[in-house]
């Protein structure tokens, strides 16, 4: 009911009247920047919502609700045939929606734009091609390396109460404001930013996997820092949230991977971890650091390491593009999926539950979403490059446990703007250039050359 | 800016604030369903869920 009411307001006659009045060139140029951005945002949303007949929206809503339940069962039973009719209908409706919304350069462009404004197939193809050209050989070198980290000591039981204590400690160190948020437990970790004064996060505590809770907390904490530190002037407006999925992911991944999986970070915090988990007391810092950065081809995206994760995303992006631009049929998805896993990661799932059915996204109609995860990695590496230049003491600060100056730098450059700047405006303002995948490739090559002694 | 445009702008801001308030309430319900509510509740409510545009993180949490 609430969301129906919100939708009605977004598409109301009043909204049309105001947008008509405020989007004329003569008026638009008189608006303050924040008002202009808010008007542009609402206009885009209004046009998109108005273009689809209400009965189609209703059909889509009912379909995706049923589909998510069908997907859960299908994944559990590795039964693609049971899910296929729902997915076929979703793709068909999405194709109709693309016609209503308006086809950009390609049909898939229209979907990409929903998650990352102005992102196009042309742009993503270019950055993914450059990334793939460097990551696939890097992964092959790592696979051939004889210096693989030992991870056996991570396969122990770790008290979940201690995991919670350590997660709370790390969040506090990051500067997460517990007066403006809380940490809870859920099956799948997530962050919900209601407003800058209430940004809640969840994590999960797995007895046999201490790393999962630690890095989930850092990841969701990164999302939360973004939304907690949006400028007060935007509070209560629709601009008081992250500017795009890709920029949001850049902040979670910067904290989780580029800070949280770094040697300086554990130089400071490993002793605390050992105090919480005495079973690690005999494990050397360097061995721990290498273990949490192990690279290995795996079937499941959300369990993938920092390097191969991008290949999981490129596979999904290429498949979605084939679905919407090149006529790939839903019935052929498992075969296409398995072939791409073989090609990029050298492994193939033995069942569809570990393959094409593993992600919830398609069951909810979220096509175009996946690319934003790797965009997040690329944005993060590019931002990190500038951060290191402007803050030469970056590693020292982390090694001292002084993370607040880093949070403040990110607040000044990113967080405070909320949605008032586009992703492109932000990344150019911070780094002086548009998205450049070479920073991520440079970062990963340097990191793994040291860990794997390449 | 003339008086009528100023009035439109103020009304527009108020309408946008109202929409934002709805998003916050939806986000709060979603958080409760994912954390505190009995597991069966989420499955039942989801059937009646009307999806918000994906960009609004306050009413539709990001997927991992």
Interface residues (C-beta under 8 A of the other chain):
Chain A: X2 X3 X4 X5 X6 X7 X9 X10 X12 X14 X15 X17 X18 X19 X21 X22 X27 X30 X31 X35 X38 X39 X42 X45 X48 X49 X60 X61 X64 X65 X66 X68 X69 X114 X115 X184 X185 X186 X187 X188 X189 X190 X191 X192 X193 X194 X195 X198 X200 X202 X219 X223 X227 X236 X237 X238 X240 X241 X242 X244 X245 X248 X249 X302 X360 X361 X364 X365 X366 X369
Chain B: X1 X4 X5 X8 X9 X11 X12 X13 X15 X16 X17 X18 X19 X20 X22 X23 X24 X25 X26 X27 X28 X29 X30 X31 X34 X35 X36 X43 X46 X47 X48 X49 X50 X51 X52 X53 X54 X55 X56 X57 X58 X59 X61 X62 X63 X64
